[in-house]
Amino acid sequence: MAFDRQQVEQFLYYEAQLMDEHRYDEWLALWTDDALYWVPTGRDEIDPKREISLIYDDRVRLQLRVSRLKSGFAHAQEPKSRMRRVVSNIVIEEVEKGEILAYSNFLLAELRRGKQDIFAGRTIHRLRPYQGSFKLAAKRVLLINNDEPINNLTFLI
C-alpha cells in the first residue's frame, strides 16, 4: 500500500495541535486498542520491561493519563501548561502490513507559572491505515535530555 506523504505529515501536525491545545479526548481517539506510548530514559535503546522509562503506557494507561489530566486533580498541571511545538525533518518509511514509521524532530516550548522550558527530541510514530487516515499504534519520544533530571513531564509530550 503506497502512502501519501502529505497525509502523513498532516496527521503528525494534527496530533501536535491536539496535545498543545489539551484536546485530550480527540488525542486519545487517534490511538489503536493495542497502543504503546513510550518515552525512554537514559539511553534511547533500552528494554522498557527491564529498565525505567519516563513513560511506558499501553491503551489502558493512556486512558488513565487522560482521565487524570481532565479531572482537575493533576496538580502539576494547575494551571495547565501553555505549549507550542514545531514538528520537522519528517522521514517516512513503509513497513510490514501497510504500517508506516514516521520519524520527526520536534521542539516544544512549555510555559507554566512563569517558567518556560524547551524540550527537544525525535519522535517515532508507528501509523496504521484507518478509514482513509491513520491510527497511532505506537509512539516513541526520544528526548535529547532523557538522561538529565526533568522537573515536570505531566503533560503530553
C-alpha positions as CSV (number, residue, x, y, z in Angstrom):
1,M,0.0,0.0,0.0
2,A,1.5,3.3,-1.0
3,F,1.3,6.2,1.4
4,D,0.6,9.9,0.7
5,R,3.5,11.9,2.3
6,Q,1.3,15.0,2.8
7,Q,-1.4,12.9,4.6
8,V,1.2,11.5,7.0
9,E,2.6,15.0,7.7
10,Q,-0.8,16.4,8.3
11,F,-1.6,13.6,10.7
12,L,1.6,14.4,12.7
13,Y,0.8,18.1,12.7
14,Y,-2.8,17.4,13.9
15,E,-1.6,15.2,16.7
16,A,0.8,18.0,17.8
17,Q,-2.1,20.5,17.7
18,L,-4.3,18.3,19.9
19,M,-1.6,17.9,22.5
20,D,-0.8,21.7,22.5
21,E,-4.5,22.6,22.9
22,H,-5.2,20.0,25.6
23,R,-7.8,18.3,23.4
24,Y,-7.3,15.0,25.3
25,D,-10.3,13.0,24.1
26,E,-9.6,13.7,20.5
27,W,-5.9,12.9,21.0
28,L,-6.8,9.6,22.7
29,A,-9.2,8.7,19.8
30,L,-6.1,8.7,17.5
31,W,-4.7,5.6,19.2
32,T,-5.3,1.9,18.4
33,D,-6.5,-0.5,21.0
34,D,-3.0,-2.1,21.2
35,A,-1.3,1.2,21.5
36,L,2.1,1.8,23.1
37,Y,3.4,5.3,24.2
38,W,7.0,5.2,25.3
39,V,9.4,7.9,26.5
40,P,12.7,6.1,27.4
41,T,15.1,7.4,30.0
42,G,18.9,7.3,29.9
43,R,19.6,5.6,26.5
44,D,17.2,5.6,23.5
45,E,17.5,1.8,23.0
46,I,16.7,0.3,26.4
47,D,14.4,-2.6,27.2
48,P,11.4,-0.9,28.8
49,K,10.4,-4.1,30.5
50,R,13.7,-4.3,32.4
51,E,14.7,-0.6,32.8
52,I,12.9,2.5,34.0
53,S,11.2,4.7,31.4
54,L,9.8,8.2,31.8
55,I,6.5,6.9,30.2
56,Y,5.6,3.4,29.1
57,D,1.8,3.4,28.6
58,D,-0.5,0.9,26.9
59,R,-4.0,1.9,25.9
60,V,-5.4,1.5,29.4
61,R,-2.6,3.6,30.9
62,L,-3.2,6.3,28.2
63,Q,-6.9,6.4,29.2
64,L,-5.9,6.8,32.9
65,R,-3.4,9.5,32.0
66,V,-6.1,11.4,30.0
67,S,-8.7,11.0,32.8
68,R,-6.3,12.4,35.3
69,L,-5.4,15.4,33.1
70,K,-9.1,16.1,32.7
71,S,-10.1,15.5,36.3
72,G,-8.7,18.8,37.8
73,F,-6.7,16.7,40.3
74,A,-3.5,16.8,38.2
75,H,-2.0,19.4,40.5
76,A,1.2,19.6,38.4
77,Q,-1.0,20.8,35.6
78,E,-2.9,23.5,37.5
79,P,-2.7,25.8,35.8
80,K,-2.4,23.9,32.5
81,S,0.9,24.3,30.7
82,R,0.8,26.6,27.7
83,M,2.5,24.7,24.9
84,R,3.5,25.0,21.3
85,R,5.6,22.6,19.3
86,V,7.2,22.5,16.0
87,V,7.5,19.3,14.1
88,S,10.1,19.0,11.3
89,N,12.5,16.8,9.4
90,I,9.9,14.1,8.7
91,V,11.2,10.9,7.2
92,I,8.7,8.2,6.3
93,E,9.1,4.5,5.6
94,E,6.6,1.8,4.9
95,V,6.9,-1.3,7.0
96,E,5.0,-4.6,7.2
97,K,1.2,-4.8,6.8
98,G,1.0,-1.4,5.3
99,E,2.0,0.3,8.5
100,I,4.2,3.4,8.3
101,L,7.1,4.6,10.5
102,A,7.3,8.3,10.6
103,Y,10.4,9.8,12.1
104,S,10.4,13.5,13.0
105,N,12.2,16.1,15.1
106,F,10.4,18.4,17.5
107,L,10.9,21.4,19.6
108,L,8.3,22.0,22.4
109,A,8.1,25.3,24.3
110,E,6.1,24.9,27.6
111,L,5.2,27.7,29.9
112,R,3.7,27.2,33.3
113,R,3.7,29.5,36.3
114,G,6.1,32.0,34.7
115,K,8.7,29.4,33.9
116,Q,9.4,28.4,30.3
117,D,11.0,25.1,29.4
118,I,12.2,23.9,26.0
119,F,12.1,20.2,25.2
120,A,13.7,18.8,22.0
121,G,13.9,15.3,20.6
122,R,13.0,12.8,18.0
123,T,9.6,11.0,17.7
124,I,9.0,7.7,16.0
125,H,5.3,7.2,15.2
126,R,4.0,3.8,14.0
127,L,0.9,4.6,12.0
128,R,-1.7,2.1,10.9
129,P,-4.0,2.9,8.0
130,Y,-7.6,3.5,9.2
131,Q,-10.6,4.7,7.3
132,G,-8.7,6.9,4.9
133,S,-6.4,8.3,7.6
134,F,-4.3,6.7,10.3
135,K,-4.3,5.5,13.9
136,L,-1.4,5.6,16.2
137,A,-0.2,2.1,17.0
138,A,3.0,3.2,18.8
139,K,4.8,6.4,19.6
140,R,8.4,6.7,21.0
141,V,9.7,10.0,22.1
142,L,13.5,10.3,22.3
143,L,14.2,13.4,24.4
144,I,17.7,14.7,24.0
145,N,17.9,15.3,27.7
146,N,16.4,11.9,28.7
147,D,19.5,11.3,30.9
148,E,19.1,14.5,32.9
149,P,16.6,15.4,35.7
150,I,13.2,16.6,34.2
151,N,11.1,18.7,36.5
152,N,7.7,18.3,35.2
153,L,6.5,16.0,32.4
154,T,2.9,15.7,33.4
155,F,1.6,17.0,30.1
156,L,1.5,15.1,26.7
157,I,4.9,15.1,25.1
